[in-house]
Amino acid sequence: MCPHCEDFARTVEMLAALALYSHVDGADIAFIDAMGPSLAASLPAPPPGTLPPGYNPDDGPQYPGQG
């Protein structure tokens, strides 16, 4: 696996583990609130071929709160 692909997969795996941890009784909410956005911000661009050809993340409906 290419290094870029490994970084992407590792970050997605950590986000998934954090999501699962958030449902555990006694989970540290402050930790989750700090780590979730940090992990999401560090998520690298997806490896080529992950998204369909021509995919534009800016296309789509406007949701409330979007400028």
mmCIF file of the N, C-alpha and C atoms, coordinates in Angstrom:
data_MODEL
# 
_entry.id   MODEL 
# 
loop_
_atom_site.group_PDB 
_atom_site.id 
_atom_site.type_symbol 
_atom_site.label_atom_id 
_atom_site.label_alt_id 
_atom_site.label_comp_id 
_atom_site.label_asym_id 
_atom_site.label_entity_id 
_atom_site.label_seq_id 
_atom_site.pdbx_PDB_ins_code 
_atom_site.Cartn_x 
_atom_site.Cartn_y 
_atom_site.Cartn_z 
_atom_site.occupancy 
_atom_site.B_iso_or_equiv 
_atom_site.pdbx_formal_charge 
_atom_site.auth_seq_id 
_atom_site.auth_comp_id 
_atom_site.auth_asym_id 
_atom_site.auth_atom_id 
_atom_site.pdbx_PDB_model_num 
ATOM 1   N N  . MET A 1 1  ? 0.849   -1.170 0.000   1.00 0.00 ? 1  MET A N  1 
ATOM 2   C CA . MET A 1 1  ? 0.000   0.000  0.000   1.00 0.00 ? 1  MET A CA 1 
ATOM 3   C C  . MET A 1 1  ? 0.895   1.234  0.000   1.00 0.00 ? 1  MET A C  1 
ATOM 4   N N  . CYS A 1 2  ? 0.529   2.235  -0.788  1.00 0.00 ? 2  CYS A N  1 
ATOM 5   C CA . CYS A 1 2  ? 1.339   3.454  -0.866  1.00 0.00 ? 2  CYS A CA 1 
ATOM 6   C C  . CYS A 1 2  ? 1.259   4.223  0.456   1.00 0.00 ? 2  CYS A C  1 
ATOM 7   N N  . PRO A 1 3  ? 2.276   5.012  0.781   1.00 0.00 ? 3  PRO A N  1 
ATOM 8   C CA . PRO A 1 3  ? 2.279   5.752  2.051   1.00 0.00 ? 3  PRO A CA 1 
ATOM 9   C C  . PRO A 1 3  ? 1.062   6.670  2.203   1.00 0.00 ? 3  PRO A C  1 
ATOM 10  N N  . HIS A 1 4  ? 0.648   7.321  1.110   1.00 0.00 ? 4  HIS A N  1 
ATOM 11  C CA . HIS A 1 4  ? -0.523  8.199  1.155   1.00 0.00 ? 4  HIS A CA 1 
ATOM 12  C C  . HIS A 1 4  ? -1.776  7.391  1.493   1.00 0.00 ? 4  HIS A C  1 
ATOM 13  N N  . CYS A 1 5  ? -1.906  6.215  0.900   1.00 0.00 ? 5  CYS A N  1 
ATOM 14  C CA . CYS A 1 5  ? -3.060  5.348  1.161   1.00 0.00 ? 5  CYS A CA 1 
ATOM 15  C C  . CYS A 1 5  ? -3.051  4.871  2.613   1.00 0.00 ? 5  CYS A C  1 
ATOM 16  N N  . GLU A 1 6  ? -1.874  4.558  3.132   1.00 0.00 ? 6  GLU A N  1 
ATOM 17  C CA . GLU A 1 6  ? -1.759  4.112  4.521   1.00 0.00 ? 6  GLU A CA 1 
ATOM 18  C C  . GLU A 1 6  ? -2.181  5.215  5.482   1.00 0.00 ? 6  GLU A C  1 
ATOM 19  N N  . ASP A 1 7  ? -1.767  6.452  5.211   1.00 0.00 ? 7  ASP A N  1 
ATOM 20  C CA . ASP A 1 7  ? -2.147  7.578  6.076   1.00 0.00 ? 7  ASP A CA 1 
ATOM 21  C C  . ASP A 1 7  ? -3.653  7.767  6.075   1.00 0.00 ? 7  ASP A C  1 
ATOM 22  N N  . PHE A 1 8  ? -4.251  7.704  4.900   1.00 0.00 ? 8  PHE A N  1 
ATOM 23  C CA . PHE A 1 8  ? -5.696  7.873  4.788   1.00 0.00 ? 8  PHE A CA 1 
ATOM 24  C C  . PHE A 1 8  ? -6.416  6.768  5.554   1.00 0.00 ? 8  PHE A C  1 
ATOM 25  N N  . ALA A 1 9  ? -6.019  5.527  5.323   1.00 0.00 ? 9  ALA A N  1 
ATOM 26  C CA . ALA A 1 9  ? -6.668  4.385  5.980   1.00 0.00 ? 9  ALA A CA 1 
ATOM 27  C C  . ALA A 1 9  ? -6.492  4.446  7.496   1.00 0.00 ? 9  ALA A C  1 
ATOM 28  N N  . ARG A 1 10 ? -5.313  4.821  7.962   1.00 0.00 ? 10 ARG A N  1 
ATOM 29  C CA . ARG A 1 10 ? -5.041  4.903  9.402   1.00 0.00 ? 10 ARG A CA 1 
ATOM 30  C C  . ARG A 1 10 ? -5.904  5.986  10.050  1.00 0.00 ? 10 ARG A C  1 
ATOM 31  N N  . THR A 1 11 ? -6.044  7.129  9.395   1.00 0.00 ? 11 THR A N  1 
ATOM 32  C CA . THR A 1 11 ? -6.850  8.215  9.953   1.00 0.00 ? 11 THR A CA 1 
ATOM 33  C C  . THR A 1 11 ? -8.322  7.847  9.989   1.00 0.00 ? 11 THR A C  1 
ATOM 34  N N  . VAL A 1 12 ? -8.813  7.211  8.928   1.00 0.00 ? 12 VAL A N  1 
ATOM 35  C CA . VAL A 1 12 ? -10.204 6.758  8.914   1.00 0.00 ? 12 VAL A CA 1 
ATOM 36  C C  . VAL A 1 12 ? -10.430 5.730  10.018  1.00 0.00 ? 12 VAL A C  1 
ATOM 37  N N  . GLU A 1 13 ? -9.480  4.839  10.218  1.00 0.00 ? 13 GLU A N  1 
ATOM 38  C CA . GLU A 1 13 ? -9.588  3.833  11.276  1.00 0.00 ? 13 GLU A CA 1 
ATOM 39  C C  . GLU A 1 13 ? -9.647  4.491  12.659  1.00 0.00 ? 13 GLU A C  1 
ATOM 40  N N  . MET A 1 14 ? -8.836  5.521  12.882  1.00 0.00 ? 14 MET A N  1 
ATOM 41  C CA . MET A 1 14 ? -8.861  6.223  14.178  1.00 0.00 ? 14 MET A CA 1 
ATOM 42  C C  . MET A 1 14 ? -10.183 6.965  14.379  1.00 0.00 ? 14 MET A C  1 
ATOM 43  N N  . LEU A 1 15 ? -10.725 7.557  13.316  1.00 0.00 ? 15 LEU A N  1 
ATOM 44  C CA . LEU A 1 15 ? -12.032 8.207  13.427  1.00 0.00 ? 15 LEU A CA 1 
ATOM 45  C C  . LEU A 1 15 ? -13.122 7.199  13.762  1.00 0.00 ? 15 LEU A C  1 
ATOM 46  N N  . ALA A 1 16 ? -13.059 6.028  13.149  1.00 0.00 ? 16 ALA A N  1 
ATOM 47  C CA . ALA A 1 16 ? -14.045 4.977  13.427  1.00 0.00 ? 16 ALA A CA 1 
ATOM 48  C C  . ALA A 1 16 ? -13.921 4.497  14.873  1.00 0.00 ? 16 ALA A C  1 
ATOM 49  N N  . ALA A 1 17 ? -12.695 4.324  15.347  1.00 0.00 ? 17 ALA A N  1 
ATOM 50  C CA . ALA A 1 17 ? -12.495 3.888  16.729  1.00 0.00 ? 17 ALA A CA 1 
ATOM 51  C C  . ALA A 1 17 ? -13.007 4.940  17.706  1.00 0.00 ? 17 ALA A C  1 
ATOM 52  N N  . LEU A 1 18 ? -12.797 6.205  17.394  1.00 0.00 ? 18 LEU A N  1 
ATOM 53  C CA . LEU A 1 18 ? -13.295 7.279  18.249  1.00 0.00 ? 18 LEU A CA 1 
ATOM 54  C C  . LEU A 1 18 ? -14.824 7.291  18.260  1.00 0.00 ? 18 LEU A C  1 
ATOM 55  N N  . ALA A 1 19 ? -15.434 7.056  17.112  1.00 0.00 ? 19 ALA A N  1 
ATOM 56  C CA . ALA A 1 19 ? -16.899 6.995  17.043  1.00 0.00 ? 19 ALA A CA 1 
ATOM 57  C C  . ALA A 1 19 ? -17.430 5.848  17.899  1.00 0.00 ? 19 ALA A C  1 
ATOM 58  N N  . LEU A 1 20 ? -16.778 4.700  17.840  1.00 0.00 ? 20 LEU A N  1 
ATOM 59  C CA . LEU A 1 20 ? -17.207 3.573  18.671  1.00 0.00 ? 20 LEU A CA 1 
ATOM 60  C C  . LEU A 1 20 ? -17.015 3.889  20.153  1.00 0.00 ? 20 LEU A C  1 
ATOM 61  N N  . TYR A 1 21 ? -15.872 4.484  20.489  1.00 0.00 ? 21 TYR A N  1 
ATOM 62  C CA . TYR A 1 21 ? -15.586 4.833  21.878  1.00 0.00 ? 21 TYR A CA 1 
ATOM 63  C C  . TYR A 1 21 ? -16.627 5.809  22.420  1.00 0.00 ? 21 TYR A C  1 
ATOM 64  N N  . SER A 1 22 ? -17.145 6.684  21.582  1.00 0.00 ? 22 SER A N  1 
ATOM 65  C CA . SER A 1 22 ? -18.109 7.687  22.045  1.00 0.00 ? 22 SER A CA 1 
ATOM 66  C C  . SER A 1 22 ? -19.397 7.051  22.563  1.00 0.00 ? 22 SER A C  1 
ATOM 67  N N  . HIS A 1 23 ? -19.632 5.794  22.221  1.00 0.00 ? 23 HIS A N  1 
ATOM 68  C CA . HIS A 1 23 ? -20.835 5.098  22.671  1.00 0.00 ? 23 HIS A CA 1 
ATOM 69  C C  . HIS A 1 23 ? -20.601 4.206  23.889  1.00 0.00 ? 23 HIS A C  1 
ATOM 70  N N  . VAL A 1 24 ? -19.388 4.212  24.420  1.00 0.00 ? 24 VAL A N  1 
ATOM 71  C CA . VAL A 1 24 ? -19.049 3.408  25.592  1.00 0.00 ? 24 VAL A CA 1 
ATOM 72  C C  . VAL A 1 24 ? -19.492 4.152  26.848  1.00 0.00 ? 24 VAL A C  1 
ATOM 73  N N  . ASP A 1 25 ? -20.067 3.426  27.793  1.00 0.00 ? 25 ASP A N  1 
ATOM 74  C CA . ASP A 1 25 ? -20.434 4.051  29.063  1.00 0.00 ? 25 ASP A CA 1 
ATOM 75  C C  . ASP A 1 25 ? -19.193 4.631  29.715  1.00 0.00 ? 25 ASP A C  1 
ATOM 76  N N  . GLY A 1 26 ? -19.275 5.869  30.160  1.00 0.00 ? 26 GLY A N  1 
ATOM 77  C CA . GLY A 1 26 ? -18.153 6.521  30.815  1.00 0.00 ? 26 GLY A CA 1 
ATOM 78  C C  . GLY A 1 26 ? -17.125 7.101  29.869  1.00 0.00 ? 26 GLY A C  1 
ATOM 79  N N  . ALA A 1 27 ? -17.447 7.193  28.576  1.00 0.00 ? 27 ALA A N  1 
ATOM 80  C CA . ALA A 1 27 ? -16.495 7.754  27.617  1.00 0.00 ? 27 ALA A CA 1 
ATOM 81  C C  . ALA A 1 27 ? -16.170 9.198  27.986  1.00 0.00 ? 27 ALA A C  1 
ATOM 82  N N  . ASP A 1 28 ? -14.953 9.585  27.782  1.00 0.00 ? 28 ASP A N  1 
ATOM 83  C CA . ASP A 1 28 ? -14.484 10.936 28.096  1.00 0.00 ? 28 ASP A CA 1 
ATOM 84  C C  . ASP A 1 28 ? -14.918 11.881 26.974  1.00 0.00 ? 28 ASP A C  1 
ATOM 85  N N  . ILE A 1 29 ? -15.997 12.617 27.212  1.00 0.00 ? 29 ILE A N  1 
ATOM 86  C CA . ILE A 1 29 ? -16.571 13.487 26.192  1.00 0.00 ? 29 ILE A CA 1 
ATOM 87  C C  . ILE A 1 29 ? -15.613 14.619 25.813  1.00 0.00 ? 29 ILE A C  1 
ATOM 88  N N  . ALA A 1 30 ? -14.868 15.143 26.773  1.00 0.00 ? 30 ALA A N  1 
ATOM 89  C CA . ALA A 1 30 ? -13.909 16.205 26.462  1.00 0.00 ? 30 ALA A CA 1 
ATOM 90  C C  . ALA A 1 30 ? -12.837 15.690 25.498  1.00 0.00 ? 30 ALA A C  1 
ATOM 91  N N  . PHE A 1 31 ? -12.393 14.457 25.705  1.00 0.00 ? 31 PHE A N  1 
ATOM 92  C CA . PHE A 1 31 ? -11.411 13.839 24.803  1.00 0.00 ? 31 PHE A CA 1 
ATOM 93  C C  . PHE A 1 31 ? -12.005 13.686 23.410  1.00 0.00 ? 31 PHE A C  1 
ATOM 94  N N  . ILE A 1 32 ? -13.224 13.198 23.338  1.00 0.00 ? 32 ILE A N  1 
ATOM 95  C CA . ILE A 1 32 ? -13.889 13.002 22.048  1.00 0.00 ? 32 ILE A CA 1 
ATOM 96  C C  . ILE A 1 32 ? -14.062 14.334 21.334  1.00 0.00 ? 32 ILE A C  1 
ATOM 97  N N  . ASP A 1 33 ? -14.501 15.368 22.084  1.00 0.00 ? 33 ASP A N  1 
ATOM 98  C CA . ASP A 1 33 ? -14.705 16.688 21.490  1.00 0.00 ? 33 ASP A CA 1 
ATOM 99  C C  . ASP A 1 33 ? -13.405 17.307 20.988  1.00 0.00 ? 33 ASP A C  1 
ATOM 100 N N  . ALA A 1 34 ? -12.296 16.985 21.624  1.00 0.00 ? 34 ALA A N  1 
ATOM 101 C CA . ALA A 1 34 ? -11.002 17.515 21.191  1.00 0.00 ? 34 ALA A CA 1 
ATOM 102 C C  . ALA A 1 34 ? -10.419 16.713 20.032  1.00 0.00 ? 34 ALA A C  1 
ATOM 103 N N  . MET A 1 35 ? -10.537 15.406 20.098  1.00 0.00 ? 35 MET A N  1 
ATOM 104 C CA . MET A 1 35 ? -9.892  14.548 19.100  1.00 0.00 ? 35 MET A CA 1 
ATOM 105 C C  . MET A 1 35 ? -10.667 14.448 17.786  1.00 0.00 ? 35 MET A C  1 
ATOM 106 N N  . GLY A 1 36 ? -11.989 14.457 17.858  1.00 0.00 ? 36 GLY A N  1 
ATOM 107 C CA . GLY A 1 36 ? -12.787 14.307 16.640  1.00 0.00 ? 36 GLY A CA 1 
ATOM 108 C C  . GLY A 1 36 ? -12.452 15.332 15.575  1.00 0.00 ? 36 GLY A C  1 
ATOM 109 N N  . PRO A 1 37 ? -12.560 16.628 15.891  1.00 0.00 ? 37 PRO A N  1 
ATOM 110 C CA . PRO A 1 37 ? -12.223 17.636 14.884  1.00 0.00 ? 37 PRO A CA 1 
ATOM 111 C C  . PRO A 1 37 ? -10.752 17.602 14.478  1.00 0.00 ? 37 PRO A C  1 
ATOM 112 N N  . SER A 1 38 ? -9.873  17.274 15.416  1.00 0.00 ? 38 SER A N  1 
ATOM 113 C CA . SER A 1 38 ? -8.445  17.209 15.090  1.00 0.00 ? 38 SER A CA 1 
ATOM 114 C C  . SER A 1 38 ? -8.168  16.094 14.088  1.00 0.00 ? 38 SER A C  1 
ATOM 115 N N  . LEU A 1 39 ? -8.755  14.935 14.328  1.00 0.00 ? 39 LEU A N  1 
ATOM 116 C CA . LEU A 1 39 ? -8.564  13.832 13.389  1.00 0.00 ? 39 LEU A CA 1 
ATOM 117 C C  . LEU A 1 39 ? -9.183  14.160 12.032  1.00 0.00 ? 39 LEU A C  1 
ATOM 118 N N  . ALA A 1 40 ? -10.381 14.728 12.045  1.00 0.00 ? 40 ALA A N  1 
ATOM 119 C CA . ALA A 1 40 ? -11.039 15.064 10.785  1.00 0.00 ? 40 ALA A CA 1 
ATOM 120 C C  . ALA A 1 40 ? -10.217 16.086 9.998   1.00 0.00 ? 40 ALA A C  1 
ATOM 121 N N  . ALA A 1 41 ? -9.638  17.072 10.687  1.00 0.00 ? 41 ALA A N  1 
ATOM 122 C CA . ALA A 1 41 ? -8.830  18.090 10.016  1.00 0.00 ? 41 ALA A CA 1 
ATOM 123 C C  . ALA A 1 41 ? -7.541  17.505 9.452   1.00 0.00 ? 41 ALA A C  1 
ATOM 124 N N  . SER A 1 42 ? -7.037  16.452 10.087  1.00 0.00 ? 42 SER A N  1 
ATOM 125 C CA . SER A 1 42 ? -5.781  15.855 9.623   1.00 0.00 ? 42 SER A CA 1 
ATOM 126 C C  . SER A 1 42 ? -5.998  14.801 8.546   1.00 0.00 ? 42 SER A C  1 
ATOM 127 N N  . LEU A 1 43 ? -7.243  14.538 8.214   1.00 0.00 ? 43 LEU A N  1 
ATOM 128 C CA . LEU A 1 43 ? -7.543  13.533 7.189   1.00 0.00 ? 43 LEU A CA 1 
ATOM 129 C C  . LEU A 1 43 ? -6.979  13.998 5.852   1.00 0.00 ? 43 LEU A C  1 
ATOM 130 N N  . PRO A 1 44 ? -6.047  13.243 5.278   1.00 0.00 ? 44 PRO A N  1 
ATOM 131 C CA . PRO A 1 44 ? -5.487  13.649 3.984   1.00 0.00 ? 44 PRO A CA 1 
ATOM 132 C C  . PRO A 1 44 ? -6.507  13.447 2.867   1.00 0.00 ? 44 PRO A C  1 
ATOM 133 N N  . ALA A 1 45 ? -6.205  13.993 1.728   1.00 0.00 ? 45 ALA A N  1 
ATOM 134 C CA . ALA A 1 45 ? -7.072  13.784 0.562   1.00 0.00 ? 45 ALA A CA 1 
ATOM 135 C C  . ALA A 1 45 ? -7.157  12.287 0.286   1.00 0.00 ? 45 ALA A C  1 
ATOM 136 N N  . PRO A 1 46 ? -8.328  11.802 -0.134  1.00 0.00 ? 46 PRO A N  1 
ATOM 137 C CA . PRO A 1 46 ? -8.458  10.365 -0.392  1.00 0.00 ? 46 PRO A CA 1 
ATOM 138 C C  . PRO A 1 46 ? -7.559  9.914  -1.539  1.00 0.00 ? 46 PRO A C  1 
ATOM 139 N N  . PRO A 1 47 ? -7.097  8.676  -1.473  1.00 0.00 ? 47 PRO A N  1 
ATOM 140 C CA . PRO A 1 47 ? -6.261  8.151  -2.553  1.00 0.00 ? 47 PRO A CA 1 
ATOM 141 C C  . PRO A 1 47 ? -7.027  8.140  -3.871  1.00 0.00 ? 47 PRO A C  1 
ATOM 142 N N  . PRO A 1 48 ? -6.322  8.228  -4.985  1.00 0.00 ? 48 PRO A N  1 
ATOM 143 C CA . PRO A 1 48 ? -6.985  8.177  -6.290  1.00 0.00 ? 48 PRO A CA 1 
ATOM 144 C C  . PRO A 1 48 ? -7.840  6.916  -6.419  1.00 0.00 ? 48 PRO A C  1 
ATOM 145 N N  . GLY A 1 49 ? -9.017  7.096  -6.986  1.00 0.00 ? 49 GLY A N  1 
ATOM 146 C CA . GLY A 1 49 ? -9.919  5.968  -7.201  1.00 0.00 ? 49 GLY A CA 1 
ATOM 147 C C  . GLY A 1 49 ? -10.896 5.747  -6.062  1.00 0.00 ? 49 GLY A C  1 
ATOM 148 N N  . THR A 1 50 ? -10.747 6.481  -4.951  1.00 0.00 ? 50 THR A N  1 
ATOM 149 C CA . THR A 1 50 ? -11.662 6.316  -3.822  1.00 0.00 ? 50 THR A CA 1 
ATOM 150 C C  . THR A 1 50 ? -13.022 6.929  -4.144  1.00 0.00 ? 50 THR A C  1 
ATOM 151 N N  . LEU A 1 51 ? -13.002 8.075  -4.796  1.00 0.00 ? 51 LEU A N  1 
ATOM 152 C CA . LEU A 1 51 ? -14.233 8.772  -5.160  1.00 0.00 ? 51 LEU A CA 1 
ATOM 153 C C  . LEU A 1 51 ? -14.492 8.581  -6.656  1.00 0.00 ? 51 LEU A C  1 
ATOM 154 N N  . PRO A 1 52 ? -15.754 8.672  -7.077  1.00 0.00 ? 52 PRO A N  1 
ATOM 155 C CA . PRO A 1 52 ? -16.050 8.483  -8.501  1.00 0.00 ? 52 PRO A CA 1 
ATOM 156 C C  . PRO A 1 52 ? -15.408 9.573  -9.358  1.00 0.00 ? 52 PRO A C  1 
ATOM 157 N N  . PRO A 1 53 ? -15.118 9.257  -10.620 1.00 0.00 ? 53 PRO A N  1 
ATOM 158 C CA . PRO A 1 53 ? -14.530 10.255 -11.526 1.00 0.00 ? 53 PRO A CA 1 
ATOM 159 C C  . PRO A 1 53 ? -15.439 11.477 -11.637 1.00 0.00 ? 53 PRO A C  1 
ATOM 160 N N  . GLY A 1 54 ? -14.849 12.661 -11.609 1.00 0.00 ? 54 GLY A N  1 
ATOM 161 C CA . GLY A 1 54 ? -15.609 13.892 -11.731 1.00 0.00 ? 54 GLY A CA 1 
ATOM 162 C C  . GLY A 1 54 ? -16.292 14.345 -10.455 1.00 0.00 ? 54 GLY A C  1 
ATOM 163 N N  . TYR A 1 55 ? -16.064 13.638 -9.349  1.00 0.00 ? 55 TYR A N  1 
ATOM 164 C CA . TYR A 1 55 ? -16.710 14.006 -8.084  1.00 0.00 ? 55 TYR A CA 1 
ATOM 165 C C  . TYR A 1 55 ? -16.238 15.377 -7.642  1.00 0.00 ? 55 TYR A C  1 
ATOM 166 N N  . ASN A 1 56 ? -17.172 16.236 -7.269  1.00 0.00 ? 56 ASN A N  1 
ATOM 167 C CA . ASN A 1 56 ? -16.858 17.569 -6.774  1.00 0.00 ? 56 ASN A CA 1 
ATOM 168 C C  . ASN A 1 56 ? -17.531 17.725 -5.414  1.00 0.00 ? 56 ASN A C  1 
ATOM 169 N N  . PRO A 1 57 ? -16.755 17.808 -4.335  1.00 0.00 ? 57 PRO A N  1 
ATOM 170 C CA . PRO A 1 57 ? -17.363 17.898 -3.008  1.00 0.00 ? 57 PRO A CA 1 
ATOM 171 C C  . PRO A 1 57 ? -18.149 19.191 -2.803  1.00 0.00 ? 57 PRO A C  1 
ATOM 172 N N  . ASP A 1 58 ? -17.928 20.189 -3.664  1.00 0.00 ? 58 ASP A N  1 
ATOM 173 C CA . ASP A 1 58 ? -18.659 21.445 -3.537  1.00 0.00 ? 58 ASP A CA 1 
ATOM 174 C C  . ASP A 1 58 ? -20.003 21.418 -4.264  1.00 0.00 ? 58 ASP A C  1 
ATOM 175 N N  . ASP A 1 59 ? -20.241 20.379 -5.058  1.00 0.00 ? 59 ASP A N  1 
ATOM 176 C CA . ASP A 1 59 ? -21.536 20.215 -5.721  1.00 0.00 ? 59 ASP A CA 1 
ATOM 177 C C  . ASP A 1 59 ? -22.536 19.662 -4.724  1.00 0.00 ? 59 ASP A C  1 
ATOM 178 N N  . GLY A 1 60 ? -23.784 19.959 -4.927  1.00 0.00 ? 60 GLY A N  1 
ATOM 179 C CA . GLY A 1 60 ? -24.807 19.395 -4.070  1.00 0.00 ? 60 GLY A CA 1 
ATOM 180 C C  . GLY A 1 60 ? -25.665 20.465 -3.446  1.00 0.00 ? 60 GLY A C  1 
ATOM 181 N N  . PRO A 1 61 ? -26.611 20.038 -2.641  1.00 0.00 ? 61 PRO A N  1 
ATOM 182 C CA . PRO A 1 61 ? -27.560 20.987 -2.071  1.00 0.00 ? 61 PRO A CA 1 
ATOM 183 C C  . PRO A 1 61 ? -26.904 21.886 -1.019  1.00 0.00 ? 61 PRO A C  1 
ATOM 184 N N  . GLN A 1 62 ? -27.463 23.053 -0.849  1.00 0.00 ? 62 GLN A N  1 
ATOM 185 C CA . GLN A 1 62 ? -27.059 23.948 0.224   1.00 0.00 ? 62 GLN A CA 1 
ATOM 186 C C  . GLN A 1 62 ? -27.811 23.570 1.474   1.00 0.00 ? 62 GLN A C  1 
ATOM 187 N N  . TYR A 1 63 ? -27.122 23.358 2.552   1.00 0.00 ? 63 TYR A N  1 
ATOM 188 C CA . TYR A 1 63 ? -27.735 22.995 3.818   1.00 0.00 ? 63 TYR A CA 1 
ATOM 189 C C  . TYR A 1 63 ? -27.842 24.236 4.704   1.00 0.00 ? 63 TYR A C  1 
ATOM 190 N N  . PRO A 1 64 ? -28.769 24.245 5.626   1.00 0.00 ? 64 PRO A N  1 
ATOM 191 C CA . PRO A 1 64 ? -28.875 25.409 6.523   1.00 0.00 ? 64 PRO A CA 1 
ATOM 192 C C  . PRO A 1 64 ? -27.541 25.694 7.200   1.00 0.00 ? 64 PRO A C  1 
ATOM 193 N N  . GLY A 1 65 ? -27.161 26.944 7.233   1.00 0.00 ? 65 GLY A N  1 
ATOM 194 C CA . GLY A 1 65 ? -25.920 27.332 7.866   1.00 0.00 ? 65 GLY A CA 1 
ATOM 195 C C  . GLY A 1 65 ? -24.754 27.426 6.911   1.00 0.00 ? 65 GLY A C  1 
ATOM 196 N N  . GLN A 1 66 ? -24.917 26.926 5.677   1.00 0.00 ? 66 GLN A N  1 
ATOM 197 C CA . GLN A 1 66 ? -23.844 27.031 4.680   1.00 0.00 ? 66 GLN A CA 1 
ATOM 198 C C  . GLN A 1 66 ? -23.956 28.387 4.001   1.00 0.00 ? 66 GLN A C  1 
ATOM 199 N N  . GLY A 1 67 ? -22.826 29.024 3.821   1.00 0.00 ? 67 GLY A N  1 
ATOM 200 C CA . GLY A 1 67 ? -22.808 30.373 3.274   1.00 0.00 ? 67 GLY A CA 1 
ATOM 201 C C  . GLY A 1 67 ? -22.880 30.377 1.815   1.00 0.00 ? 67 GLY A C  1 
# 
